[in-house]
Amino acid sequence: MRTNSFYTRRLHSLLGVIPLCLFFVSHALTNFQAAEGGPERFQRAVNFINNLPILPVLEFVLIWAPLVFHGVYGLYVAYQSNINTGRFGYGRNWAFALQRISGVITLIFVAWHVYETRIQLFFGNITHHDFGRVMHDIATNGLAFTFYTIGVLASAFHFANGLWAFCVSWGITVGPRAQRISSYFWMGVFVIVAGLFLAALIAFRSEAFAETAAALHQTAIG
């Protein structure tokens, strides 16, 4: 039983890095196009992704199946964890606790974000040309903007701290000094990735996204 748990946890850890971390970074860079180049640049990035060959197969194999396994098993791990920051308040113990808490927040956030975007796309309520408008509506709603900000910060922390833990558990960083340096590096990555997402979220507040998305949609159906 312990052997099965060991390999399940290893698979959970590996899927968190490959391919989910790669998708997370690519998603951050895609969204950042909104801040770097405005609605037109963002729409080109969206079009590029949606023009990839066999996209549904790629999404299922590289995103949805790993995400469901990592998320559901992660909830089990969080439930089983013994969070004891009240007794042991050192930094890595807090990071352990925050990893579990941020994982739960991230799962809720991702599920809601998928519902607002990919699920609506699947049912035909929006098109790829509406993503800019959808994000504009979200970013200009105070409650939704706050929820997305919390979700982005939780996701970025879970991503960066998870990679620190991956390096430790897989024997990449051995010893206190290597692990300390690694923690500085991955927290720097957390700041960068969170910054990319937050910059995009702020950019989506621009009225240009509502206007440009509507114009692109009319062009597409015209």
C-alpha positions in Angstrom: 0.0 0.0 0.0 2.8 2.4 0.9 4.5 1.5 -2.4 1.4 2.4 -4.4 1.1 5.6 -2.5 4.8 6.4 -3.2 4.3 6.0 -7.0 1.0 7.8 -7.0 2.7 10.8 -5.2 5.6 10.6 -7.7 3.1 10.7 -10.6 1.2 13.6 -8.9 4.5 15.5 -8.6 5.7 14.7 -12.1 2.4 15.8 -13.7 2.6 19.0 -11.8 5.8 19.8 -13.6 5.3 18.1 -17.0 3.1 19.3 -18.6 1.1 21.5 -16.2 4.0 23.9 -15.3 4.8 24.3 -19.0 1.2 25.1 -19.7 1.1 27.5 -16.8 4.1 29.4 -18.1 2.8 29.5 -21.7 -0.6 30.7 -20.4 1.1 33.5 -18.5 3.1 34.6 -21.6 -0.1 34.4 -23.8 -2.0 36.6 -21.4 0.9 39.0 -21.0 0.4 39.8 -24.7 -2.6 41.9 -23.5 -0.3 44.1 -21.5 2.6 44.2 -23.9 0.7 44.7 -27.2 -3.0 45.3 -26.4 -6.0 43.6 -27.8 -4.6 42.9 -31.3 -1.5 41.2 -29.9 -3.5 39.2 -27.4 -5.9 38.0 -30.1 -3.0 36.9 -32.3 -1.7 34.8 -29.5 -5.2 33.3 -28.9 -5.5 32.6 -32.7 -2.1 30.9 -32.8 -3.0 28.5 -30.0 -6.4 27.7 -31.5 -4.9 27.0 -34.9 -2.6 24.3 -33.6 -3.2 20.9 -35.2 -5.3 18.3 -33.2 -5.8 20.9 -30.5 -8.6 18.9 -28.7 -6.3 15.9 -28.4 -3.4 18.0 -27.2 -5.5 19.7 -24.6 -6.9 16.5 -23.3 -3.6 14.7 -23.1 -1.4 17.6 -22.0 -3.8 19.7 -19.9 -7.2 18.3 -18.8 -6.3 14.7 -17.9 -3.1 15.7 -15.9 -5.0 18.7 -14.4 -7.9 16.5 -13.1 -5.5 13.9 -11.6 -3.2 16.5 -10.1 -6.1 18.5 -8.7 -8.2 15.6 -7.3 -5.2 13.8 -5.8 -3.9 17.1 -4.5 -7.1 17.5 -2.6 -6.5 14.1 -1.0 -2.9 15.0 -0.1 -4.1 18.3 1.4 -6.8 16.5 3.4 -4.2 14.0 4.7 -1.6 16.6 5.6 -0.8 17.5 9.2 -0.5 21.2 9.1 1.1 22.2 12.4 2.3 25.8 12.0 1.0 26.6 15.4 3.7 24.3 17.0 6.4 24.7 14.4 6.5 28.2 12.9 9.7 28.0 10.8 9.6 29.1 7.2 9.5 25.8 5.3 6.7 24.6 7.6 4.7 27.7 6.6 5.6 27.0 2.9 4.3 23.4 3.4 1.0 24.7 4.8 0.6 27.4 2.1 1.3 24.9 -0.6 -1.7 22.9 0.5 -3.9 26.0 1.0 -2.9 27.5 -2.3 -3.5 24.2 -4.1 -7.1 24.2 -2.9 -7.6 27.9 -3.9 -5.9 27.2 -7.3 -8.2 24.3 -8.0 -11.3 26.4 -7.3 -10.0 29.3 -9.3 -9.0 27.2 -12.3 -12.4 25.4 -12.3 -14.2 28.7 -12.3 -11.9 30.2 -15.0 -12.4 27.2 -17.2 -16.2 27.5 -16.7 -16.1 31.1 -17.7 -14.0 30.5 -20.8 -13.6 27.0 -22.2 -17.0 25.7 -21.1 -18.8 28.7 -22.5 -16.8 28.2 -25.7 -17.8 24.5 -25.9 -21.5 25.3 -25.5 -21.2 28.0 -28.2 -22.0 30.9 -25.9 -18.8 32.7 -26.9 -16.1 32.4 -29.6 -12.4 32.7 -29.5 -12.8 36.3 -30.6 -14.8 37.0 -27.4 -12.0 36.1 -24.9 -10.8 39.6 -24.7 -14.3 40.9 -24.0 -14.9 38.2 -21.4 -11.7 39.0 -19.6 -12.5 42.7 -19.8 -15.9 42.0 -18.1 -14.2 40.0 -15.4 -11.4 42.6 -14.8 -13.8 45.5 -14.5 -16.0 43.7 -12.0 -14.7 44.5 -8.5 -15.5 41.2 -6.9 -14.3 39.1 -9.9 -11.1 41.2 -10.1 -10.4 40.5 -6.4 -11.2 36.8 -6.9 -8.9 36.6 -9.9 -6.1 38.4 -8.1 -6.2 36.0 -5.2 -6.4 33.1 -7.7 -3.5 34.3 -9.7 -1.3 34.8 -6.6 -2.3 31.4 -5.2 -1.6 29.7 -8.5 1.8 31.4 -9.0 2.9 30.5 -5.4 1.7 26.9 -5.8 3.6 26.7 -9.1 6.9 28.1 -7.8 6.9 26.5 -4.3 5.8 23.2 -6.0 8.9 23.3 -8.2 11.1 23.9 -5.1 9.5 20.8 -3.5 10.0 18.9 -6.7 13.7 19.7 -6.8 14.0 18.4 -3.2 11.9 15.3 -3.5 13.6 14.2 -6.8 17.1 14.7 -5.4 18.0 17.7 -7.6 18.8 20.0 -4.7 20.5 18.1 -1.9 21.6 19.8 1.3 20.5 22.9 3.2 22.6 25.4 1.1 21.3 24.1 -2.3 17.7 24.1 -1.0 18.1 27.7 0.4 19.4 29.0 -2.9 16.7 27.1 -4.7 14.1 28.7 -2.5 15.4 32.2 -3.4 15.3 31.3 -7.1 11.8 29.9 -7.2 10.4 32.8 -5.1 11.9 35.1 -7.7 10.1 33.0 -10.4 6.9 33.4 -8.3 7.3 37.2 -8.4 7.9 37.2 -12.2 5.0 34.8 -13.1 2.6 36.6 -10.8 3.6 39.9 -12.3 2.9 38.6 -15.8 -0.6 37.5 -14.9 -1.4 40.6 -12.8 -0.1 42.9 -15.6 -2.4 41.1 -18.0 -5.4 41.3 -15.6 -4.9 45.1 -15.3 -4.5 45.5 -19.1 -7.9 43.7 -19.6 -9.6 46.5 -17.7 -9.0 48.7 -20.7 -12.1 49.7 -22.8 -10.1 48.8 -25.9 -10.6 45.1 -25.1 -14.4 45.5 -25.1 -14.4 47.5 -28.4 -11.7 45.5 -30.2 -13.2 42.1 -29.3 -16.6 43.3 -30.6 -15.0 44.5 -33.9 -13.1 41.2 -34.3 -16.2 39.2 -33.8 -18.2 41.2 -36.3 -15.3 40.8 -38.8 -15.3 37.0 -38.2 -19.0 36.6 -38.9 -19.3 39.2 -41.5 
